[in-house]
Every structure is written in C-alpha cells, then in structure tokens.
Amino acid sequence: MGLHFSKEEFSNRKEKTLNSMKNEGVDALIMFRQESMYWLTGYDTFGYVFFKH
C-alpha cells in the first residue's frame, strides 16, 4: 500500500498523535472511523462501505 502523502508527513502525523497520547496519559489508540485511519496512516479502503456475506 502506498502512502497518499509524503513519508515526512506520515512521521509528523505519527509524532503528533503519540505526543498527544502521552500528554493525556493514553497508552493505546483504537480507531474505528475511516477518516481517522486515513488521516493517521493513509489507509484507504472501500471495506467500510461494502459488506461481504
């Protein structure tokens, strides 16, 4: 999977997220919203729209 933004941007987003978690005393992050996963990782899928039987 390719990133939809530069590796530097990915590093910045990751660092920003980890710093926020540390400041809030959060040890884990669980993401359910597609928009949040995309913002942090660039992961893009249609999986949340199309369900398999």
N, C-alpha and C positions, 0 to 999 in steps of 0.2 A: 504494500500500500504506500503510495506516495503522499507526501505532505502537501497540503493546499497552501502552505506558507513556508517561509524560509526556516532552516534549522535554528537560526538565531532567534527568530520569533517564537519558535517552539520552546527553546530554552528559557526565554523571557517569561512566557506564559506559565511554564512549569515552576520556575523560581518564584514568581508572584503568588501562585497557588500554594506552594509549600510554605512560603513566608507567612501568608495569611493563616494557614492551618496552625503553624507554630505559635503565632501571636494569640490565637484563640484557644490554644491548648487542645487542638483536634489531632488525633492520632491516625484517623482513617478517613477516606473520602469515598462515598458511594454515589455514583451518578446514574440517574435514570432518564434524564431529559436529553434528547438527541442534540439539542442546541448546545448544551453544556459539554457533552462529549466532543462535539465538533470543535467548539472554541478551544478546549484544552489540548486535544490530540490531533485534530484534523480528520478523525474517523468519520466517514460519511457512508451511510447505508440507507437502503430502502426497507430494511428489515422491520422497522417500526411501523411501516405502512401496510405491508403485505404479510399476511399470516399464512402459514402452511397448515394443512390439515393433517 
